[in-house]
Amino acid sequence: QQLIQFAKSHPGISLWGSLPCTVWSMRQHMAVKKHGQAYLDRLTKRRQESLALLRNFLDLAAVVRELGGHVCFEWPKGATGWMRKEVISMIAEFGMSEATFDGCRFGLTDSDGHSIKKPWRVVTTCSTLAEELNHYKCSHGQKFKHSLAEGSKTKLTAFYPEQMCRVILSTLFRQHCHKHIPAMTIQPVTIHEHREKEPL
């Protein structure tokens, strides 16, 4: 509710959604098969918590769009959450464009400096951003071996590389994505009548 009030008082803002994706990982299929019903029950509860966050995001996104702002949402490309009806409806309702790109093009590496591919997917109401991000697909050759985002390396991929952040921000705030970008506080002009110089 606080964020909704903020959005209402700041029409035209951009909203970026990026929820924890662990419960929607493809690896959960193997985990359920390995650990059985008890694990599935815990996973189901965690997914319900994730969906509660998603519903909050959708409520906020509706306000942002109504007031002329942009909405973006990111998950790994392979996340099963993309198939949720709530996400599919959001994409259709907002007429969102899709971008798929890879972390290695933005310099994503493990602690040893080896490239991590990590395929990302973003849906956005800013078609210019989608077009720009789609340029950043993996350009390594077929024989190139990426470092795998697994184990302790997974946490590293939870953060966006600086280059990726710069591309997103610089594209979102171009003139044709936002009508204006004030660089400093804007205050109404006060007109003063002419006054003669006072004697010292």
C-alpha positions in Angstrom: 0.0 0.0 0.0 2.9 2.4 0.7 4.3 1.7 -2.8 0.9 2.2 -4.4 0.6 5.6 -2.7 4.1 6.5 -3.8 3.2 5.6 -7.4 0.1 7.7 -7.3 2.0 10.7 -6.1 4.8 10.1 -8.7 3.0 9.5 -12.1 5.1 8.3 -14.9 7.7 6.3 -12.9 9.2 3.1 -14.1 8.6 -0.1 -12.1 11.1 -3.0 -12.2 10.0 -6.5 -10.9 12.5 -9.2 -10.0 11.3 -11.8 -7.6 13.3 -14.7 -6.1 13.2 -17.4 -8.7 14.5 -20.5 -6.8 11.1 -22.0 -6.3 10.4 -21.7 -10.1 13.7 -23.3 -11.2 13.6 -26.3 -13.6 15.8 -28.1 -11.0 12.8 -28.3 -8.7 11.5 -31.2 -10.9 14.6 -33.2 -10.0 14.4 -32.2 -6.4 10.8 -33.3 -6.0 11.6 -36.6 -7.7 14.5 -37.2 -5.4 13.1 -36.0 -2.0 9.4 -37.0 -2.5 6.1 -35.7 -1.1 7.5 -33.9 2.0 9.7 -31.8 -0.2 6.8 -31.1 -2.6 4.7 -29.9 0.3 7.3 -27.4 1.4 7.9 -26.3 -2.2 4.2 -25.7 -2.7 4.1 -23.5 0.4 7.1 -21.5 -0.8 5.5 -21.1 -4.2 2.3 -19.7 -2.6 4.5 -17.1 -0.8 6.1 -16.2 -4.2 2.7 -15.8 -5.8 1.6 -13.5 -3.0 4.6 -11.3 -3.8 3.6 -11.5 -7.5 0.1 -10.4 -6.8 1.4 -7.4 -4.9 3.6 -6.5 -7.9 0.6 -6.8 -10.3 -1.5 -4.5 -8.1 1.3 -1.9 -8.1 2.0 -2.4 -11.9 -1.7 -1.6 -12.7 -1.4 1.7 -10.9 1.9 2.6 -12.6 0.5 1.8 -16.0 -2.7 3.7 -15.4 -0.6 6.8 -14.6 1.6 6.5 -17.7 4.6 4.8 -16.3 6.5 1.7 -17.6 6.5 -1.8 -16.1 9.3 -4.3 -16.5 9.5 -7.9 -15.1 12.6 -10.2 -15.0 13.1 -13.8 -14.3 15.6 -16.3 -15.7 14.5 -17.5 -19.1 13.9 -21.1 -18.0 11.9 -20.2 -14.9 8.6 -22.2 -14.8 6.9 -19.2 -13.2 6.6 -17.7 -16.7 3.8 -20.2 -17.3 1.7 -18.9 -14.5 -1.6 -17.6 -15.7 -1.0 -14.4 -13.7 2.2 -13.6 -15.6 0.7 -14.5 -18.9 -2.3 -12.2 -18.3 0.0 -9.4 -17.3 2.0 -9.6 -20.5 -1.2 -9.7 -22.6 -3.0 -6.9 -20.6 -0.1 -4.5 -20.7 1.0 -5.4 -24.3 4.5 -6.1 -23.1 7.5 -6.8 -25.4 9.9 -9.6 -24.7 13.7 -9.6 -24.5 15.9 -12.6 -24.0 19.6 -12.2 -23.5 22.6 -13.7 -21.7 24.6 -12.7 -18.7 28.0 -13.4 -20.3 27.4 -10.5 -22.8 27.2 -8.2 -19.8 30.4 -9.6 -18.2 28.8 -12.0 -15.8 31.6 -14.2 -14.3 32.2 -16.5 -11.4 34.8 -15.7 -8.7 37.6 -17.1 -11.0 36.7 -14.8 -13.8 35.0 -17.5 -16.0 32.0 -16.4 -18.0 28.6 -17.5 -16.8 25.9 -17.6 -19.5 22.7 -17.3 -17.4 19.9 -16.7 -20.0 17.6 -13.9 -18.8 14.1 -12.9 -19.9 12.5 -9.5 -19.5 9.0 -8.4 -20.4 8.5 -4.7 -20.6 6.1 -2.0 -21.7 9.0 -0.1 -23.1 9.6 -1.7 -26.6 12.8 0.3 -26.9 14.3 -1.5 -23.9 13.3 -4.9 -25.2 14.9 -4.1 -28.6 18.1 -3.0 -26.9 18.4 -6.0 -24.6 17.8 -8.4 -27.4 21.1 -7.4 -28.8 22.9 -9.0 -25.9 22.7 -12.7 -26.7 25.7 -14.9 -26.1 28.3 -14.5 -28.9 30.7 -17.3 -27.8 31.4 -20.1 -30.2 29.7 -23.5 -29.9 32.8 -25.1 -28.3 33.1 -22.4 -25.6 32.5 -23.7 -22.1 30.7 -21.4 -19.7 31.0 -21.7 -16.0 27.8 -23.2 -14.6 25.6 -21.1 -12.3 25.2 -23.8 -9.6 26.1 -24.3 -5.9 27.9 -21.3 -4.4 28.0 -19.6 -7.9 24.2 -19.3 -8.0 24.2 -16.3 -5.5 26.6 -14.4 -7.8 24.0 -14.5 -10.6 21.3 -12.9 -8.3 22.9 -9.5 -8.9 22.8 -7.7 -12.2 26.2 -6.8 -13.8 26.9 -3.1 -13.8 26.9 -3.0 -17.6 23.4 -4.5 -17.7 22.2 -1.9 -15.2 23.6 0.9 -17.4 21.9 -0.4 -20.5 18.6 -0.7 -18.7 18.7 2.7 -17.1 20.1 4.6 -20.1 17.4 3.0 -22.4 14.5 3.5 -20.1 15.2 7.2 -19.6 15.7 8.2 -23.2 13.5 11.0 -24.4 11.0 8.7 -26.2 10.4 6.4 -23.2 9.8 9.2 -20.8 8.5 12.6 -21.7 10.7 14.5 -19.2 13.5 13.8 -16.8 14.0 16.6 -14.4 17.6 17.0 -13.3 16.9 19.1 -10.3 14.0 20.2 -8.2 11.4 22.2 -10.2 9.7 25.1 -8.4 7.2 27.6 -9.6 8.6 31.0 -10.7 8.0 34.0 -8.4 7.8 37.3 -10.2 9.3 40.3 -8.3 8.7 43.9 -9.2 11.7 46.1 -10.1 13.3 47.7 -7.1 15.8 50.6 -7.1 19.2 49.8 -5.7 19.2 50.7 -2.0 22.0 53.0 -0.7 24.8 51.5 1.3 
